[in-house]
């Protein structure tokens, strides 16, 4: 492994923190931020490093953790008599074959000794243990961290699949049935629709403006099942259509069988459902046949599954094999690749962004992919449309990349005789010419601020969190005010105070909500100059570039003067001044010819200068002066990546600037330090390739603290 011991220790630290965080989000908060595939990749990388550097295995290693510790909860805690384990994963046929080979080696089996396995679909639900005494259900608990779970006994009473009493032959005095609580796809969709309708009705009752974006819906059926089961009020659970099936057992006074297959069938005979696809396999070939059959039928199932689970059938062999860390040696989860689905591309619409980019969006016949109903898909640009050869009416194959972002991966009707899709050469909003600059694939509207789409999108960008951050002025409000002619440019935002009575007359607005909005607007009369510059949406002037420019020139008029001067081309004297101005701009670290040209192009347009002058007649940003401190990172270039947990990305960059460092947006050979939070991806990989020092968020906090 081409990584030093120090780098490995550093990465293991970051992985432990990241995996622990994502475990908490998934198991304890039912609010995952990454896909299963991305999570699995983190776990595999951790396992690879631990295998290569076993002496670096951490006390908090994810390899020994199951689920997540039960934090403060309105539900009681339950200590499991027999620990609830997790499963190791396989992602290809070779890993499955090696799993069986390992079992043979461990048990010293001859080559002709059959190793019978059970196979069943791995449902994407919430693990639950049901304790029966004398046949009666006395307690139900979630997995938690494997040792301690949450008491959900009153809640499971409302799940029809879970019988309150086991009936039939051979019921032990004590028997814990383990399985999954899940929600079917159709029920999940209906629940999210219900939550949206209830939120809309509540907003109407309160006389508030309904904002669909603020409605908290469940991301997928697994989250819906977990959120529904883990309710303090069991009456809420009762209204949620939850299901259950059994796949194993825990504590038992007597195990009614000698094999996995026999015991699962006995559990089924007692009245609890098991997977209809549960079967025995006598060889690796039969295991893989079962996997392919379950995988191929996945889309037609009424519930979500994410793989196939194999278990050694003989229970005496299971006992001999035992466990490693958090998983049994005798079981394996064979995970599916990203799910695909077929549907019809019904139309292609063109959306115009704030920079004028024309983005084609495919409107689809609704289809469920990976637990989410997909109705739209981005087609990126005209080159991607040409590559796929897609036209309205085509039947296409969708895939959720990383089980998150939907994308078209194939066109099944490419060869059918139909005219090719013609990408527009004029903006659909303002009918200005739409062109692609030399060397670019993106087509952009040339209308600028006269284009309605760009106006509204630029206004939304102007008030966004990274720009002026005006609370209460959301997308729908901007669209509504723009339609009424109240907002045409950023300066109009600061004239809304004169429209108080008109806003109050609109449906959904009350005295308090109007006053809160106007107060938020007035609080930005002296905005941060770099945020204001970034908020104007000048092409190629991002948040970091805006700060770099303002650090050099301090005031917006000074920046405009040199940007216009650098664009001058008339006369020898002006040419020299322009050359000097250009040289001064280009000398700023991080500012290149593209940015200088973008600034010149912006101030070359009269309507842009009018917007600029109008805005500065309403606001008065103070000079942008960054007071720096002596620190260990003074003069260095720092990149922040991943999810920061104790501060926002903007706050971290501001800290870096106060410490005399430059906060850059990408990793390059000029980067001195990378601060990585959970979920760090390509930037972290590039840092490792370039040999750049990487620290965690806690280490960064120590640097800030040391600087005083």
VOGU-3710 file (C-alpha; in Angstrom, 3 decimals, decimal comma):
1> xxxxxxxxxx> 0,000/0,000/0,000  1,617/3,262/-1,183  0,907/5,286/1,953  3,139/6,118/4,911  2,406/5,024/8,459  1,733/8,625/9,493  -0,668/9,129/6,579  -2,437/5,875/7,439  -2,862/6,910/11,083  -4,186/10,263/9,959
11> xxxxxxxxxx> -6,671/8,711/7,559  -7,823/6,120/10,101  -8,583/8,964/12,511  -10,684/10,772/9,891  -12,455/7,574/8,868  -13,308/6,701/12,477  -14,874/10,120/12,990  -16,680/10,121/9,652  -18,102/6,596/10,018  -19,183/7,264/13,607
21> xxxxxxxxxx> -20,970/10,407/12,490  -22,738/8,683/9,612  -23,692/5,803/11,919  -25,295/8,320/14,273  -27,167/10,024/11,438  -28,390/6,712/10,030  -29,180/4,678/13,147  -29,976/7,302/15,784  -31,373/10,247/13,823  -32,824/8,562/10,713
31> xxxxxxxxxx> -31,273/11,366/8,639  -28,448/9,949/6,489  -26,377/12,419/4,449  -24,635/9,890/2,189  -25,759/6,851/0,222  -25,242/3,245/1,319  -22,636/2,877/-1,437  -20,653/5,871/-0,144  -20,865/4,562/3,426  -19,728/1,102/2,332
41> xxxxxxxxxx> -16,747/2,685/0,553  -15,672/4,392/3,803  -15,953/1,121/5,733  -13,979/-0,803/3,098  -11,211/1,794/3,063  -10,996/1,577/6,863  -10,755/-2,229/6,669  -8,017/-2,025/4,006  -5,913/0,332/6,128  -6,384/-1,751/9,269
51> xxxxxxxxxx> -5,321/-4,880/7,379  -2,186/-3,127/6,111  -1,376/-1,433/9,451  -2,857/-3,658/12,207  -0,763/-1,905/14,891  -2,621/1,353/14,072  -6,120/0,000/14,807  -7,822/2,602/16,983  -9,796/1,975/20,208  -12,765/3,618/18,472
61> xxxxxxxxxx> -12,312/1,598/15,267  -15,512/1,305/13,191  -14,613/-2,366/12,672  -15,778/-3,152/16,195  -18,841/-0,904/16,259  -22,387/-1,987/15,483  -25,066/0,614/14,755  -24,843/3,546/17,159  -25,035/4,093/20,883  -28,512/5,000/22,064
71> xxxxxxxxxx> -28,328/8,643/23,114  -30,825/10,518/25,247  -34,191/9,280/24,066  -37,804/9,480/25,205  -37,862/5,696/24,745  -36,480/3,413/27,437  -33,257/1,466/26,969  -33,025/-2,313/26,651  -29,832/-4,329/27,120  -29,759/-7,239/24,697
81> xxxxxxxxxx> -29,092/-10,590/26,339  -27,397/-11,702/23,120  -25,648/-8,984/21,159  -27,263/-7,950/17,869  -24,505/-8,150/15,277  -23,870/-6,497/11,943  -22,766/-8,270/8,730  -19,662/-8,114/6,595  -20,268/-7,153/2,966  -19,297/-8,567/-0,421
91> xxxxxxxxxx> -19,619/-6,676/-3,685  -18,719/-9,236/-6,346  -18,834/-12,961/-7,104  -15,149/-13,480/-6,215  -15,700/-12,219/-2,674  -18,598/-14,649/-2,233  -16,439/-17,544/-3,421  -13,670/-16,478/-1,026  -16,218/-16,329/1,827  -17,088/-20,005/1,274
101> xxxxxxxxxx> -13,394/-20,892/0,862  -12,603/-19,234/4,219  -15,307/-21,307/5,885  -13,821/-24,469/4,404  -10,352/-23,544/5,652  -11,584/-22,569/9,133  -13,553/-25,810/9,563  -10,868/-27,934/7,801  -13,443/-29,341/5,392  -12,510/-31,557/2,489
111> xxxxxxxxxx> -13,003/-30,279/-1,033  -16,025/-32,553/-1,582  -17,765/-31,720/1,702  -20,910/-29,740/0,804  -21,291/-26,346/2,482  -25,015/-25,656/2,456  -26,054/-22,017/2,792  -29,316/-20,179/3,148  -29,979/-17,142/0,959  -32,596/-14,438/1,372
121> xxxxxxxxxx> -33,151/-10,875/0,252  -31,699/-8,226/2,559  -34,590/-5,888/3,235  -33,751/-2,238/3,848  -35,430/-1,694/7,204  -34,829/-1,199/10,922  -33,515/-4,140/12,960  -35,834/-5,199/15,752  -35,715/-7,927/18,410  -38,945/-9,448/19,776
131> xxxxxxxxxx> -38,696/-11,281/23,101  -41,349/-13,929/23,721  -41,751/-15,630/27,123  -44,109/-18,583/27,398  -45,088/-17,670/23,841  -46,239/-14,150/24,706  -44,536/-10,974/23,463  -43,052/-9,182/26,468  -40,549/-6,765/24,906  -39,477/-5,321/21,573
141> xxxxxxxxxx> -36,247/-3,392/21,074  -34,271/-1,752/18,293  -30,660/-2,798/17,684  -29,056/0,435/18,931  -25,321/-0,215/19,243  -25,828/-3,974/19,366  -25,622/-4,110/23,152  -28,276/-1,555/24,112  -31,358/-0,645/22,062  -34,560/1,323/22,540
151> xxxxxxxxxx> -37,737/-0,137/24,003  -40,455/-0,028/21,320  -42,817/-2,595/22,846  -45,960/-0,378/22,753  -45,163/0,619/19,169  -44,843/-2,869/17,671  -48,263/-3,704/19,078  -49,614/-1,742/16,110  -47,718/-3,760/13,473  -50,082/-6,407/12,159
161> xxxxxxxxxx> -47,272/-8,766/11,080  -46,013/-9,039/14,674  -48,137/-11,521/16,601  -48,624/-10,968/20,314  -48,466/-14,713/20,950  -46,564/-17,500/19,205  -48,836/-20,422/18,408  -47,823/-23,861/17,243  -45,520/-26,707/18,155  -42,255/-26,415/20,035
171> xxxxxxxxxx> -42,468/-22,810/21,250  -39,594/-22,376/23,778  -40,107/-20,759/27,168  -37,853/-17,877/26,049  -37,238/-17,016/22,426  -36,106/-13,745/20,822  -37,134/-13,386/17,204  -34,999/-10,966/15,217  -35,962/-9,312/11,989  -36,631/-6,063/10,163
181> xxxxxxxxxx> -39,387/-3,482/10,485  -39,957/-1,934/7,066  -42,344/0,159/5,022  -43,483/-0,702/1,510  -42,738/1,694/-1,354  -46,356/2,699/-1,956  -46,922/3,375/1,750  -43,752/5,480/1,865  -44,936/7,640/-1,031  -48,377/8,039/0,552
191> xxxxxxxxxx> -46,829/9,043/3,894  -44,677/11,763/2,330  -47,702/13,094/0,436  -49,669/13,128/3,692  -46,894/15,033/5,508  -46,822/17,631/2,726  -50,619/18,042/2,798  -50,648/18,389/6,585  -47,912/21,038/6,500  -49,762/22,993/3,826
201> xxxxxxxxxx> -53,008/22,873/5,815  -51,211/23,972/9,004  -49,622/26,954/7,229  -53,007/28,002/5,869  -54,547/27,731/9,344  -51,820/29,957/10,810  -51,987/32,393/7,919  -48,337/31,734/7,026  -46,687/31,487/3,625  -46,338/27,780/2,793
211> xxxxxxxxxx> -42,774/26,829/1,855  -42,633/23,324/0,428  -38,833/23,238/0,768  -39,096/23,450/4,572  -41,358/20,418/4,928  -39,370/17,566/6,469  -40,132/14,434/4,509  -38,559/10,998/4,753  -35,705/10,361/2,329  -36,523/6,693/1,711
221> xxxxxxxxxx> -38,668/3,833/3,057  -36,004/2,763/5,570  -35,953/6,209/7,187  -39,742/6,289/7,169  -39,899/2,926/8,947  -37,297/3,948/11,535  -38,912/7,310/12,189  -42,338/5,714/12,510  -41,271/2,944/14,880  -39,139/5,151/17,161
231> xxxxxxxxxx> -42,032/7,390/18,222  -42,599/8,352/21,840  -46,337/8,296/21,142  -47,318/4,815/19,968  -50,496/6,313/18,502  -48,324/7,927/15,824  -46,823/4,529/15,009  -50,336/3,108/14,790  -51,097/5,446/11,881  -48,038/4,311/9,917
241> xxxxxxxxxx> -48,349/1,154/7,768  -45,320/-0,774/9,047  -44,458/-4,375/8,182  -42,110/-6,977/9,671  -40,352/-10,151/8,742  -38,093/-12,454/10,721  -34,624/-13,583/9,667  -32,993/-14,877/12,863  -33,053/-15,181/16,615  -31,194/-14,122/19,745
251> xxxxxxxxxx> -31,582/-15,441/23,295  -33,410/-18,767/23,448  -34,051/-21,306/26,177  -34,150/-23,876/23,406  -33,389/-23,626/19,672  -36,027/-25,649/17,772  -33,863/-27,098/15,009  -30,390/-28,108/13,861  -30,150/-25,753/10,885  -30,843/-22,150/9,954
261> xxxxxxxxxx> -33,447/-23,326/7,456  -35,277/-25,496/10,005  -35,449/-22,772/12,674  -36,623/-20,057/10,267  -39,369/-22,376/8,996  -40,383/-23,088/12,603  -40,585/-19,330/13,325  -42,781/-19,022/10,236  -45,047/-21,770/11,536  -45,554/-19,806/14,774
271> xxxxxxxxxx> -47,223/-16,984/12,842  -44,409/-14,564/11,968  -43,667/-13,795/8,310  -40,268/-14,564/6,760  -38,858/-13,688/3,360  -40,761/-15,432/0,548  -37,392/-15,762/-1,215  -35,668/-17,597/1,661  -33,999/-20,734/0,280  -31,154/-23,245/0,668
281> xxxxxxxxxx> -28,122/-23,317/-1,646  -25,798/-26,315/-1,945  -22,896/-24,566/-3,729  -21,351/-21,223/-4,604  -23,001/-21,504/-8,032  -26,442/-21,888/-6,441  -25,740/-18,940/-4,118  -24,912/-16,720/-7,094  -27,959/-17,984/-8,999  -30,126/-16,995/-6,017
291> xxxxxxxxxx> -28,425/-13,584/-5,933  -29,074/-12,936/-9,618  -32,687/-14,095/-9,400  -33,390/-11,813/-6,422  -31,490/-8,914/-8,028  -33,370/-9,238/-11,335  -36,738/-9,223/-9,563  -35,835/-6,340/-7,278  -37,689/-3,620/-9,189  -40,971/-5,543/-9,026
301> xxxxxxxxxx> -40,936/-6,007/-5,258  -43,287/-3,844/-3,169  -40,438/-3,097/-0,721  -36,800/-1,983/-0,901  -33,944/-4,493/-0,713  -30,232/-3,768/-1,012  -28,642/-7,189/-1,318  -28,755/-10,883/-0,466  -27,729/-12,438/2,858  -25,983/-15,811/2,966
311> xxxxxxxxxx> -25,745/-17,846/6,187  -24,131/-21,213/6,922  -27,069/-23,565/7,346  -25,688/-25,961/9,975  -25,993/-24,448/13,459  -23,134/-26,531/14,891  -20,873/-25,041/12,193  -22,144/-21,556/13,056  -21,088/-22,150/16,681  -17,617/-23,315/15,651
321> xxxxxxxxxx> -17,143/-20,375/13,277  -18,124/-17,802/15,892  -17,673/-14,070/15,471  -15,062/-11,496/14,546  -15,397/-7,999/16,030  -18,928/-6,950/15,046  -19,940/-9,685/12,587  -20,417/-13,465/12,484  -17,942/-15,487/10,399  -20,829/-17,576/9,151
331> xxxxxxxxxx> -22,860/-14,836/7,426  -22,295/-12,375/4,572  -24,297/-9,616/2,862  -23,845/-9,609/-0,931  -24,743/-6,004/-1,814  -26,381/-4,870/-5,049  -24,860/-2,311/-7,394  -26,703/0,983/-7,950  -30,309/0,237/-8,868  -31,497/0,867/-12,396
341> xxxxxxxxxx> -34,987/1,279/-13,817  -36,600/1,847/-17,195  -39,038/4,639/-18,035  -40,086/6,997/-20,815  -38,518/10,394/-21,467  -41,706/12,366/-22,062  -40,183/15,788/-22,807  -37,047/17,897/-22,575  -37,318/21,330/-20,972  -34,631/24,006/-20,948
351> xxxxxxxxxx> -33,922/25,804/-17,677  -31,939/29,045/-17,575  -29,653/29,549/-14,574  -28,380/32,756/-13,007  -25,249/32,725/-15,205  -27,371/32,207/-18,327  -26,479/28,536/-18,699  -29,121/26,552/-20,590  -29,587/23,241/-18,788  -31,740/20,529/-20,400
361> xxxxxxxxxx> -34,000/18,715/-17,939  -35,681/15,458/-18,877  -39,292/15,067/-17,738  -39,914/11,395/-17,038  -42,833/9,082/-16,623  -42,573/8,633/-12,802  -40,527/5,608/-11,761  -39,233/4,359/-8,411  -35,447/4,000/-8,291  -33,718/3,076/-5,055
371> xxxxxxxxxx> -36,721/4,004/-2,929  -37,256/7,422/-4,511  -39,783/8,358/-7,181  -37,890/10,053/-9,990  -39,776/12,403/-12,319  -36,957/14,644/-13,568  -33,369/14,071/-14,595  -30,689/16,505/-15,697  -29,294/15,893/-19,164  -26,386/18,259/-18,379
381> xxxxxxxxxx> -25,763/19,910/-21,789  -26,213/19,538/-25,531  -23,158/17,242/-25,834  -24,673/14,785/-23,356  -27,962/14,796/-25,283  -26,028/14,081/-28,479  -24,013/11,298/-26,812  -27,150/9,556/-25,536  -29,120/10,358/-28,681  -32,202/11,005/-26,556
391> xxxxxxxxxx> -35,448/12,497/-27,867  -38,886/12,882/-26,307  -40,608/9,504/-26,466  -37,446/7,426/-25,981  -37,362/4,619/-23,450  -34,366/5,172/-21,196  -32,508/3,402/-18,381  -32,047/5,419/-15,181  -29,563/4,899/-12,419  -29,186/6,764/-9,169
401> xxxxxxxxxx> -25,459/7,474/-9,046  -24,278/6,383/-5,625  -28,000/5,684/-5,062  -28,439/9,474/-4,821  -28,326/11,461/-8,083  -30,496/10,155/-10,951  -28,853/9,939/-14,348  -29,662/8,457/-17,745  -27,237/5,627/-18,527  -28,770/4,183/-21,694
411> xxxxxxxxxx> -31,244/4,906/-24,468  -33,144/1,735/-25,405  -34,864/3,260/-28,456  -31,923/5,135/-29,953  -32,267/3,266/-33,270  -35,940/4,118/-33,797  -36,591/6,454/-36,729  -37,274/9,865/-35,191  -35,688/13,308/-35,726  -32,808/14,183/-33,419
421> xxxxxxxxxx> -33,471/16,680/-30,630  -32,449/20,204/-31,695  -30,831/22,122/-28,865  -32,124/25,726/-28,890  -29,900/28,522/-30,194  -32,028/31,196/-28,513  -32,965/31,628/-24,841  -36,474/30,283/-24,119  -37,025/33,074/-21,565  -35,932/36,275/-23,335
431> xxxxxxxxxx> -35,238/35,001/-26,876  -31,711/36,422/-26,858  -29,114/34,463/-28,776  -27,701/31,459/-26,908  -24,100/30,516/-27,681  -21,217/28,435/-26,357  -17,896/30,171/-25,869  -14,861/28,684/-27,548  -13,675/25,589/-25,736  -16,874/25,274/-23,644
441> xxxxxxxxxx> -19,712/22,776/-23,910  -22,251/24,888/-22,019  -24,629/27,068/-24,037  -25,467/30,393/-22,393  -28,035/33,120/-22,933  -26,427/36,419/-23,911  -29,313/38,465/-22,495  -27,717/39,018/-19,071  -29,830/41,070/-16,691  -32,517/41,664/-19,323
451> xxxxxxxxxx> -33,323/37,937/-19,159  -36,149/37,260/-16,643  -34,761/33,846/-15,725  -31,344/35,264/-14,969  -32,854/38,150/-13,025  -34,793/35,933/-10,639  -31,973/33,421/-10,287  -29,469/36,216/-9,636  -31,782/37,716/-7,042  -32,052/34,337/-5,324
461> xxxxxxxxxx> -28,281/34,048/-5,371  -27,921/37,597/-4,037  -29,956/36,801/-0,893  -28,525/33,305/-0,410  -26,651/32,272/2,712  -23,171/32,628/1,173  -24,017/36,105/-0,178  -26,132/38,649/1,770  -28,005/35,940/3,704  -31,345/37,770/3,994
471> xxxxxxxxxx> -33,619/35,657/6,170  -37,199/35,247/4,964  -36,608/36,177/1,335  -36,913/32,697/-0,135  -37,246/31,506/-3,705  -41,051/31,549/-3,799  -41,203/35,047/-2,306  -38,728/36,355/-4,879  -40,727/34,742/-7,692  -43,941/36,292/-6,337
481> xxxxxxxxxx> -42,470/39,765/-5,866  -40,767/39,633/-9,269  -44,045/38,689/-10,954  -45,655/41,763/-9,379  -42,842/43,985/-10,648  -41,554/44,803/-7,159  -38,140/43,179/-7,610  -36,174/43,736/-10,791  -32,693/44,298/-9,383  -30,843/43,830/-6,051
491> xxxxxxxxxx> -31,445/47,482/-5,101  -35,209/46,890/-5,222  -34,847/44,588/-2,202  -33,897/47,620/-0,118  -36,962/49,517/-1,362  -39,423/46,881/-0,131  -40,019/48,906/3,029  -42,178/51,276/0,983  -44,348/48,307/-0,062  -45,209/47,110/3,434
501> xxxxxxxxxx> -48,964/47,537/3,014  -48,906/45,862/-0,418  -47,008/42,863/0,963  -49,386/42,637/3,920  -52,303/42,461/1,488  -50,889/39,293/-0,086  -52,266/35,912/0,928  -50,287/34,280/3,731  -48,573/37,428/5,014  -49,198/38,798/8,523
511> xxxxxxxxxx> -47,846/41,832/10,391  -45,151/39,804/12,120  -43,905/37,997/9,010  -43,756/41,258/7,009  -41,948/43,088/9,812  -39,475/40,219/10,194  -38,694/40,312/6,473  -38,229/44,081/6,361  -36,092/43,990/9,499  -33,861/41,339/7,906
521> xxxxxxxxxx> -33,482/43,505/4,802  -32,659/46,645/6,795  -29,995/44,767/8,779  -28,006/44,371/5,556  -27,648/48,092/4,755  -23,930/47,892/5,594  -23,077/44,463/4,177  -19,731/42,716/3,987  -18,179/43,961/0,714  -16,888/40,533/-0,360
531> xxxxxxxxxx> -20,298/38,936/0,186  -21,941/41,747/-1,787  -19,494/41,275/-4,663  -20,059/37,526/-4,675  -23,829/38,092/-4,508  -23,811/40,039/-7,788  -23,154/36,774/-9,597  -20,320/38,000/-11,827  -19,134/34,997/-13,770  -15,996/33,320/-12,363
541> xxxxxxxxxx> -16,116/35,507/-9,215  -16,844/33,010/-6,480  -16,783/33,587/-2,732  -13,020/33,009/-2,390  -12,194/35,161/-5,429  -14,423/37,955/-4,089  -12,529/37,932/-0,787  -9,161/37,941/-2,579  -10,189/40,966/-4,632  -11,568/42,899/-1,694
551> xxxxxxxxxx> -8,514/42,194/0,441  -6,407/43,955/-2,203  -8,721/46,870/-3,072  -10,771/47,194/0,158  -13,687/49,117/-1,411  -16,026/48,287/-4,283  -15,458/51,624/-6,119  -11,694/50,967/-6,095  -12,243/47,510/-7,565  -14,537/48,847/-10,262
561> xxxxxxxxxx> -12,048/51,558/-11,210  -9,183/49,141/-11,799  -11,405/46,537/-13,492  -12,672/49,144/-15,980  -9,164/50,485/-16,490  -7,836/47,018/-17,298  -10,488/46,788/-20,023  -9,486/50,076/-21,736  -8,019/49,696/-25,220  -8,066/53,206/-26,769
571> xxxxxxxxxx> -4,947/55,383/-27,067  -1,341/54,791/-26,073  -1,652/56,380/-22,641  -4,809/54,425/-21,852  -3,155/51,256/-23,139  -0,284/51,648/-20,679  -2,691/52,336/-17,822  -4,735/49,322/-18,860  -1,606/47,184/-18,919  -0,622/48,341/-15,430
581> xxxxxxxxxx> -4,132/47,710/-14,114  -4,205/44,267/-15,713  -0,813/43,457/-14,194  -2,009/44,521/-10,744  -5,098/42,345/-10,968  -3,208/39,350/-12,301  -0,613/39,671/-9,531  -3,211/38,742/-6,903  -2,775/35,109/-5,919  -5,722/33,144/-7,326
591> xxxxxxxxxx> -6,754/35,785/-9,889  -6,120/34,800/-13,496  -6,931/36,132/-16,980  -10,388/34,523/-16,928  -11,429/36,497/-13,820  -9,955/39,745/-15,167  -11,878/39,293/-18,421  -15,108/38,493/-16,541  -14,788/41,691/-14,493  -14,089/43,725/-17,614
601> xxxxxxxxxx> -17,025/42,187/-19,459  -19,330/42,924/-16,512  -18,430/46,623/-16,320  -18,474/46,954/-20,115  -22,257/46,487/-20,116  -24,255/49,652/-19,355  -27,107/47,760/-17,721  -24,643/46,096/-15,299  -23,196/49,475/-14,348  -26,710/50,774/-13,742
611> xxxxxxxxxx> -27,450/47,842/-11,429  -24,148/48,453/-9,595  -24,765/52,197/-9,132  -28,365/51,655/-8,096  -27,349/49,087/-5,472  -24,614/51,269/-3,985  -27,143/54,091/-3,640  -29,031/51,841/-1,194  -26,210/50,117/0,723  -22,881/51,264/2,179
621> xxxxxxxxxx> -20,453/48,386/2,670  -17,537/49,375/4,921  -13,943/48,958/3,687  -12,984/45,284/3,610  -10,071/45,026/6,009  -9,067/41,648/7,394  -7,186/41,933/10,669  -4,746/39,054/10,812  -2,946/37,398/13,709  0,382/35,641/13,911
631> xxxxxxxxxx> -0,276/31,925/13,710  1,117/28,587/12,602  -0,711/28,940/9,265  0,133/32,577/8,453  1,074/32,850/4,791  -0,144/29,330/4,018  -2,915/28,172/1,706  -5,609/26,138/3,477  -8,413/24,060/1,926  -11,481/22,931/3,902
641> xxxxxxxxxx> -13,264/19,795/2,693  -15,953/17,451/3,965  -18,718/18,252/6,425  -17,560/20,542/9,225  -19,471/19,757/12,413  -18,701/22,682/14,747  -18,752/25,586/12,292  -19,892/26,552/8,823  -17,508/26,473/5,876  -17,730/30,292/5,652
651> xxxxxxxxxx> -16,807/30,654/9,338  -13,810/28,345/8,881  -12,562/30,337/5,893  -12,957/33,578/7,839  -10,905/32,056/10,662  -8,174/31,124/8,184  -8,042/34,678/6,844  -7,817/36,145/10,366  -4,876/33,828/10,987  -3,125/35,221/7,923
661> xxxxxxxxxx> -3,834/32,193/5,704  -5,474/32,012/2,308  -8,625/29,866/2,172  -8,693/28,194/-1,231  -11,499/26,180/-2,783  -9,466/23,416/-4,425  -6,368/21,348/-3,702  -3,292/22,080/-5,811  0,510/21,890/-5,468  0,270/25,370/-3,869
671> xxxxxxxxxx> -1,894/24,036/-1,022  -0,109/23,797/2,331  -2,804/22,293/4,542  -6,114/20,453/4,141  -8,677/20,445/6,960  -10,926/17,423/6,406  -14,297/16,774/7,968  -16,507/13,671/7,588  -17,417/12,754/4,022  -14,268/14,270/2,494
681> xxxxxxxxxx> -13,782/12,830/-0,976  -11,760/13,764/-4,045  -9,949/16,679/-2,355  -8,699/14,340/0,345  -7,497/11,859/-2,267  -5,681/14,587/-4,180  -4,055/15,832/-0,986  -2,729/12,330/-0,340  -1,407/12,097/-3,906  0,407/15,445/-3,537
691> xxxxxxxxxx> 1,727/14,660/-0,059  -0,097/17,620/1,532  -0,588/17,666/5,293  -4,138/16,774/6,343  -5,655/17,502/9,748  -9,079/17,098/11,306  -11,504/19,750/12,519  -10,394/19,318/16,138  -6,766/19,919/15,150  -7,807/23,083/13,290
701> xxxxxxxx> -9,629/24,278/16,406  -6,364/23,860/18,359  -4,519/26,024/15,800  -7,179/28,733/16,146  -7,061/28,487/19,944  -3,250/28,708/20,008  -3,364/31,913/17,963  -5,511/33,511/20,623
//
